[in-house]
């Protein structure tokens, strides 16, 4: 019987030892879990803040790109409307001159000069052309020498 009592005592101590070991182990695992959960929550909060910053930055980029696109479309429309607008046509200028004046002498050279102007090509450097305009309604009129004029500014040039 004493042996049984000793055995029971030993088993109770073992049970207490194992019980306190496992209670401590469970508490340790719970502390680790709580620390991991707290870290995950902290990481999640940081991740959400970073996400909001990214969304804000992307929205700002989208707004900037929309404005750039709108500017490009406006510029494209302006350019398209200008290209479809009135242009210098050498035939029209020559006809208009003939309607309101007398074109004499080397009128083909004048037409060729206007053709170069219309097409945007350089006049051959060997051409030496003198254009004289005479008026029959005021023969005594003396015009000053021609001074090169500045071309009209485009709307786009004024903005820059």
KADASUL-V718597 format. One record per helix or strand of 3 or more residues. SS is the DSSP state (H for helix, E for strand). FROM is the first residue (numbers start at 1). LEN is the number of residues. If there is no record, write none. Layout:
ss:SS from:FROM len:LEN
ss:SS from:FROM len:LEN
This chain:
ss:H from:2 len:83
ss:H from:90 len:11
ss:H from:107 len:13
ss:H from:155 len:5
